[in-house]
Amino acid sequence: MRRFAATMALVAALLGGGAPAARAALQPADQPPLEGFVTATDDEGQEQLPAAPLVLTAYAFAWVAVLFYVWLTWKRLGQVEGELKALDKKTGAKP
């Protein structure tokens, strides 16, 4: 059990100690470290949103599905009301 704990401590020390060095290797030496949120821009300096067509398609699909559900419910409710009227005529009940 001690050997396992010692191995895990060694692995944690190696992984934890390597994170700052890995971050420093990704940052160019001539630039100061980045802090906070930085927007992604293209070569011309404008923000990009390549996911916009997918988002619009997803919203359109969701609205079409909701409208189809409402139409289907309205149609079924009309059928049920027709059946109730027919039942009322058969039984002679007055509403």
Kinemage of the C-alpha trace (Angstrom):
@kinemage 1
@onewidth
@group {chain A} dominant
@subgroup {mainchain}
@vectorlist {calphas} color= white
{ca met a 1} P 0.000 0.000 0.000
{ca arg a 2} L 2.868 2.376 0.766
{ca arg a 3} L 4.397 1.684 -2.608
{ca phe a 4} L 1.132 2.573 -4.374
{ca ala a 5} L 0.792 5.817 -2.367
{ca ala a 6} L 4.396 6.746 -3.107
{ca thr a 7} L 3.879 6.087 -6.827
{ca met a 8} L 0.713 8.189 -6.887
{ca ala a 9} L 2.481 11.029 -5.062
{ca leu a 10} L 5.315 10.900 -7.599
{ca val a 11} L 2.893 10.965 -10.531
{ca ala a 12} L 0.964 13.896 -9.006
{ca ala a 13} L 4.201 15.814 -8.436
{ca leu a 14} L 5.342 15.229 -12.000
{ca leu a 15} L 2.004 16.182 -13.532
{ca gly a 16} L 1.427 19.169 -11.279
{ca gly a 17} L 4.923 20.532 -11.770
{ca gly a 18} L 4.804 20.292 -15.548
{ca ala a 19} L 1.682 22.427 -16.047
{ca pro a 20} L 3.320 25.884 -15.663
{ca ala a 21} L 6.192 24.855 -17.928
{ca ala a 22} L 3.753 23.641 -20.582
{ca arg a 23} L 1.827 26.924 -20.436
{ca ala a 24} L 5.046 28.918 -20.731
{ca ala a 25} L 6.081 26.900 -23.786
{ca leu a 26} L 2.826 27.814 -25.570
{ca gln a 27} L 3.235 31.575 -24.983
{ca pro a 28} L 5.706 33.364 -27.286
{ca ala a 29} L 8.638 34.926 -25.428
{ca asp a 30} L 8.185 38.433 -26.899
{ca gln a 31} L 4.575 38.808 -25.676
{ca pro a 32} L 3.422 39.421 -22.103
{ca pro a 33} L 1.301 36.667 -20.522
{ca leu a 34} L -2.392 36.818 -21.359
{ca glu a 35} L -4.842 37.464 -18.584
{ca gly a 36} L -8.609 37.230 -18.780
{ca phe a 37} L -10.791 36.747 -21.822
{ca val a 38} L -9.312 37.340 -25.252
{ca thr a 39} L -11.599 37.316 -28.292
{ca ala a 40} L -10.744 35.120 -31.241
{ca thr a 41} L -10.154 37.114 -34.411
{ca asp a 42} L -9.282 36.307 -37.977
{ca asp a 43} L -6.436 37.805 -40.015
{ca glu a 44} L -8.343 41.035 -40.604
{ca gly a 45} L -9.102 41.569 -36.909
{ca gln a 46} L -12.794 40.761 -37.117
{ca glu a 47} L -14.495 38.299 -34.828
{ca gln a 48} L -15.621 35.047 -36.398
{ca leu a 49} L -18.727 33.041 -35.654
{ca pro a 50} L -18.531 29.945 -37.841
{ca ala a 51} L -21.196 28.174 -35.796
{ca ala a 52} L -23.914 30.718 -36.647
{ca pro a 53} L -25.497 28.669 -39.461
{ca leu a 54} L -25.630 25.610 -37.216
{ca val a 55} L -27.212 27.560 -34.360
{ca leu a 56} L -29.819 29.076 -36.671
{ca thr a 57} L -30.591 25.646 -38.104
{ca ala a 58} L -31.015 24.211 -34.613
{ca tyr a 59} L -33.389 27.014 -33.583
{ca ala a 60} L -35.370 26.629 -36.804
{ca phe a 61} L -35.672 22.885 -36.252
{ca ala a 62} L -36.815 23.427 -32.656
{ca trp a 63} L -39.496 25.920 -33.720
{ca val a 64} L -40.735 23.671 -36.523
{ca ala a 65} L -40.964 20.785 -34.045
{ca val a 66} L -42.933 22.912 -31.554
{ca leu a 67} L -45.304 24.181 -34.237
{ca phe a 68} L -45.828 20.628 -35.550
{ca tyr a 69} L -46.633 19.431 -32.014
{ca val a 70} L -49.137 22.260 -31.485
{ca trp a 71} L -50.802 21.551 -34.856
{ca leu a 72} L -50.974 17.828 -34.106
{ca thr a 73} L -52.493 18.460 -30.666
{ca trp a 74} L -55.036 20.890 -32.148
{ca lys a 75} L -56.021 18.335 -34.789
{ca arg a 76} L -56.438 15.528 -32.227
{ca leu a 77} L -58.443 17.807 -29.929
{ca gly a 78} L -60.830 18.513 -32.836
{ca gln a 79} L -61.283 14.767 -33.355
{ca val a 80} L -62.037 14.228 -29.671
{ca glu a 81} L -64.571 17.077 -29.682
{ca gly a 82} L -66.253 15.530 -32.735
{ca glu a 83} L -66.441 12.154 -30.999
{ca leu a 84} L -67.947 13.779 -27.896
{ca lys a 85} L -70.606 15.509 -29.998
{ca ala a 86} L -71.448 12.217 -31.699
{ca leu a 87} L -71.676 10.503 -28.311
{ca asp a 88} L -73.965 13.264 -27.033
{ca lys a 89} L -76.283 12.746 -30.021
{ca lys a 90} L -76.369 8.990 -29.453
{ca thr a 91} L -77.134 9.204 -25.756
{ca gly a 92} L -79.414 12.232 -25.982
{ca ala a 93} L -77.524 14.057 -23.252
{ca lys a 94} L -77.750 17.811 -23.185
{ca pro a 95} L -74.705 19.848 -22.186
